[in-house]
Amino acid sequence: MKIDRRSTDTRQRLIDTTLDLIETHGWSEVTLGGVARACQVTTPACYKHFPSKTSLFEAAARQLSTPRWASAPSS
């Protein structure tokens, strides 16, 4: 099974941008359309990855709850 690298890159950009926008504007001001514009993708492209604002928030929260060092080798 071939993984579409562009699709996974777009999904990650959407998550990263959402986290930036939440930090800057607060969750209540973040919209899927705003995230899409900030990522320079269409709103339908955003909906392809996340069917709702809640699903995007859940993905962002999962990323925040995963320690970056979890996969790093210990010294």
C-alpha positions, 0 to 999 in steps of 0.5 A: 500500500502506497502512502500519499506523502503530500496528504500526510504532509498536509495533515501535519501542516493543518495540525501545526497551523491549528496549534499556532492559531490557537496560541495566537487567537484562542480556540473560539476564534479558530475555524477550519476555513481560517486554518485552510487559508493559513495553510494555503489549501482549500477549505474542502482539502481541510475537510478531507482530513478533518470532518469537523473542528472538533476532530482537528482539535482532537488531532492537535491535542493528541500531538501535544500529549505525545512527548517529543522525546518518546522516540529519542534514544536515551543517553 
